[in-house]
Amino acid sequence: MQATVHRFDDETHAGSVLLDDGTEVHFDADAFEGSGLRLLRVGQRLTIEADGHEVRSMRIVGIGHDEAIR
């Protein structure tokens, strides 16, 4: 699913995203560090996989296993 970065702490690597319906979903450092991304900025669009109300993985569309950048 798609989400927008809502908060991101550069020190802890935790934060939250907003789903398109406005629901806030939190992520911890493990989800961020497993993404391979170096940083996030507020407003950035991501593709996420969530388990309930917590992000399990995130990536930028076009960057990831078997994906071409569009």
Backbone hydrogen bonds, N-H to C=O, Kabsch-Sander energy under -0.5 kcal/mol:
donor,donor_aa,acceptor,acceptor_aa,energy
3,A,46,L,-2.2
4,T,18,L,-2.3
5,V,44,Q,-2.9
6,H,16,S,-2.6
7,R,16,S,-2.0
9,D,14,A,-2.6
10,D,8,F,-0.7
13,H,9,D,-2.6
15,G,27,F,-2.2
16,S,7,R,-1.9
17,V,25,V,-2.8
18,L,4,T,-2.9
19,L,23,T,-2.9
20,D,2,Q,-0.6
22,G,19,L,-2.3
25,V,17,V,-2.9
26,H,53,H,-1.2
27,F,15,G,-2.7
32,F,28,D,-1.8
33,E,29,A,-3.3
34,G,30,D,-1.9
35,S,32,F,-1.5
36,G,32,F,-0.5
36,G,33,E,-0.7
37,L,32,F,-0.6
43,G,5,V,-2.5
44,Q,41,R,-2.2
46,L,3,A,-2.8
47,T,59,R,-3.2
48,I,1,M,-3.1
48,I,46,L,-0.5
49,E,57,S,-2.3
51,D,54,E,-2.8
52,G,50,A,-0.6
53,H,51,D,-0.5
54,E,51,D,-0.5
55,V,26,H,-3.1
56,R,49,E,-3.1
57,S,49,E,-1.7
59,R,47,T,-2.0
63,I,60,I,-2.6
64,G,62,G,-0.5
67,E,64,G,-1.8
